[in-house]
Amino acid sequence: ISAPAAGESVTNIACQLWFLALINQLGATATAAHGVAIRCEAIAFLTVTAFAVAASTLTGQYLGAGRPDLADKAARTAWGLGVVVLGVLGVLIYAKAELMFTIFTGGRRPGVVAEGIPVLRVVAFALPALATINVLTGALRGAGDTRWPWVIVLFGYLVVRIPMTYGLTTSIDRGGLGWGLYGAWVAMFADLSTRAVLVAARFLRGGWKRARV
């Protein structure tokens, strides 16, 4: 159980560093805008963690008590609440993206604000997917089904995010699309959306209810 969970964590860290290294090549303004956008996004990430912990705990407890029906209900409830809450946060982040960047930069970095607003608005649309990934992965972990979340993370980064980031951020004269930081966040959006579909599919198939712990 622990080995795939550890592998998932290591994969997340390594691939996030890889992703950041690609963004750092885009220049100081893009790097600064990325850092501020990540801090703004952290509001949603920290919020959904609460629902993920609840899903993990209740799923494990109910399965241990021999009540897979209640485990399923608890996970679905946490999932629904997480999606709704992050959906509302997404609307607020989209609407207040300029204000958030201005506050973080003190109004002294107009270039950072101009480059950061579009990427923050991209991730606003990805927050329901982020909720799905975190909450349902938590439920799968609680059930002891840790292999598939790791496989899905590997697929999301190595097949979707990293290759797309290379293609979208590389300049046109070098064979890419030259979208810069915006392209990197579009790749992040595609990754989160893909992983959300895969995690939801794994959860809805119900194999986690029969995982041997």
Beta strands, then each sheet from edge to edge (+ up, - down):
end
